[in-house]
Amino acid sequence: MTPTMIKTNGISKTVTTTQGQLQILKPISFEVKAGESVAIVGASGSGKSTLLSLLAGLDEVSEGEIYIDGQAMQNMDEEQRAQLRGAKVGFIFQSFMLVQSLTALENIMLPAEIAGHSDAKKRALDILELVGLDHRGDHYPNQLSGGEQQRVAIARAFISQPKILFADEPTGNLDAANSEKIERLLFELNQNSNTTLILVTHDSVLAGKCERQLHMQAGELTEVSSSSVSETIAQKAG
């Protein structure tokens, strides 16, 4: 039986604005099995990136429970969530989030160094070549194009071979040739390493390559298509 890698019970997110309380995510409950590939699609502002941040422990839920590989994230403080991310999670940010004072190679090495891998530089060089940037390793982020920065961010997320890879618009800044290369890398990691892949995308072709598609609309999540499930997986509370 395939173990559950991600499980949520009624998670929601509410923020305070000048006009009062704003509910970004309505209560959501769903599960993702280890090794699954899942695309979250929907219009801008529907809550997709917020959900991804909550699942990765980058933000805290207002209500509900999140379990990552059996561990209850809602019971963790920020340091414990950071340790969990370092051990099990890779994240590809839409805005890259590269360290400006580090070269491309050093940015990629960083997670492996933090995790204590003695071969961090070799790993980084190998992945830099995979994303087609072996000639740009000594360049700083401000010397790279948006597409090149995206590929560095993707390489950084890959280096520790995480159990779960979250990707927010991973091909959004890439041309067709590089998009195809990155898509291939994403699914190779998913299949060869049994990495659970959760991605947010506006690209219907990329979403269609995933085993499941979930649709986010106005903070609610529903199942679009699945090899085994076609029912709604998230509803309003009550």
N, C-alpha and C positions, 0 to 999 in steps of 0.2 A: 504493500500500500504506500503510495507516494505521500510523504509528510507535508504538512502545511507549513509554508514559509512565512506568510503574512496573514494575519487575521485581525479584523476590526469588528468591534461591537458598538454600534450606535455612536460613532465619532462625529463630532460637529465642531465648527469653528465660528465664534462670534467675536467681533471687534467693536470697540467703542469709537464712535465718530462724533463730530460736532453736532450731528443731528440725532444722536442716540445710538442704540445698539444695532449693529448690522450683522446679520447671519450670512456668512460666506458659504459655509457648508451645512446642509441639513443632515440629520442623523444618517450615517452610512454604515452598513454592515456587509462585509464580503470576505472571501478567502482567496488566497493565491497559493497554489501548490508549488513545491520546490521544482525548479527547472521550467516552469511555465513562462511563456512570453505573452505579455498583456499590453495592449495599447489603450490609452485613455484619450478619447477624442471629444471635441466640443468647441463651441465658439470662445473667442477671447473673453476673459472675465467671468467664465462659468465656474471657476473654482479648481481647475485641473492642477495648476502649479501649486496651489495651496494644499491640495490633497497629497501631492508628491512630497512636499516639505514635511507634512505631518508624518507620513509613512517612514520617511528617512530620519525622523527625530531632529529635524532642523527647526521645528516649531512645535509648540505644545497644543494639544487639543483643549477645547473648552469643556467638552464632555465626552465620555466614552472611553473605550479601551483599544489599545493597539498591541498586538503580540508579534514580535519579530523572531522567527526561529524559536518560538516557545517562550521568549522572554517578554515580560510585561513592561512596555516602555513607559506607561503612565506612572509607574512606581519609581522611575529613575530621575535623578537630578541631571543637570546639564553635563557634568563630568562623566557620569555613567553612560549617558546617551552618546557622548563623544567616543567613549571606549567601544561601545557597541558598533558605531559607525566605522571606526577604525578597523575593527575585527571582521565585519561582515558586509559592509555597504560601500558601494561606489556610487558617485553622483556626478552626472554631467549637467552642468548649469547652462541655461540658455544665455546667460550674461558672462560665461566663461569663468569668472572668479579666479583668475590667475594672479599669482603674487608678482607684482610689477618689478620688484627688485631682484627677481630670480630669472635666469635664462629658461628657455623652453625645456631643456634637459633637466635643469634643477627643479622646475615645477613638477615635472613628471616623476622625478625621483622622490619627491617629498613624502607622499604617503608610505612608500616602501621603507624610507629611512625612519619615519615615525614608528612603523611596525617592527623595526629592528632587523630588516632583511640586509644581510651583508652584501648581497649581490645587487643592491638597488641600482647602481649605475649601469650594470650590464642589462638588467631588465629594461631600464628606461631607454637605453640605446636600441635595443631590439624592437621595442614598441614604437619608438620614434621612426624607425625604418618602416614598420608596418603601416603607419599613417602617412608615409611619404614625406617626412620632414627631417630625415637624417642630415640634410645639408643646412638645417636651420637651428640645430640644437644649441648653438651659442648665442642666439638672438634673444633679446628681451621682448616681452609682450607688445610694447609700443613700436617694435620694429617688424611686427607681423601683421598680416591682413586679418580681417575678421574670420575668414574661413580657416586660416592657419591657426589662429588662437583657438578656434573650436576644435580643431584636430588635436592640439596640445591638451585641451581640457578632456577630450575623449581618451587620449593616451594615459593621462593621469588617473582617470577612473578605472582603467583596465589593469594598471600595474600590479595591484594586489590580488587580482583574480577574485573579486568579491563574491560572496554567496548571492547577493542581490545587487543588481545594477539598476539605478533609477536614472532616467534620461529625459530631460526637459527640452523638447525640440532639438534632438541631437543632430539633425541634418539641416536645420533652418538657415544656417549661414553658409552652406556649402553649394558648390556648383554640382551639376549632374554627375560628373565623373567621380568626384570625391564623395558625394552622397552615396553612390553605389558601393564604393570601397568601405565606407564607414558602416553601412547597413550590413555588409558581408561580415565585418568584424564583430558587430553586435550579435548577430545570430550564430556566428562560430563560437563565441564565448558562451552564449546561451546553451548551445547544443553540446559542445565538446567538454565544457566544464560544469554542465548542469547548473549554470547560473540563472537565477530567476531574473527575468527582464521585465521591467515596468517602464513604459515610455509614454510621454505626452507628445502628441504630434498633430499637425494639421495636414500631414501628408497621407492621403488615403491609400496610396500604394504601400507605403511603409506600414501603416496600420494593418493592412490586409495580410501582411506577412506574419503577423502575430497569431498565436493560437486563439486568443480571445480579444474582443474589442468591447470596451466599456464607454458609454456615452455620458458626459457630464453636461447638465443643463440647469442653470439657476441653482447650483449647489446640490443637485440631486444626481445620483449615479444609477444607471441602468445597464443591463447587459445587452449588447447589440448582436453579437454573434459569438458562438463558441462551438468547439468540436463536440462538446458534451452537454452544454447548458444553454438554454434559450430563454430562461425566465428572468424576470426582474430580480435584481439582487439587492437593491437598495430602495427603501421607501421612507416616506415621512414617518416620524415617530407617531405611534398610535394607529 
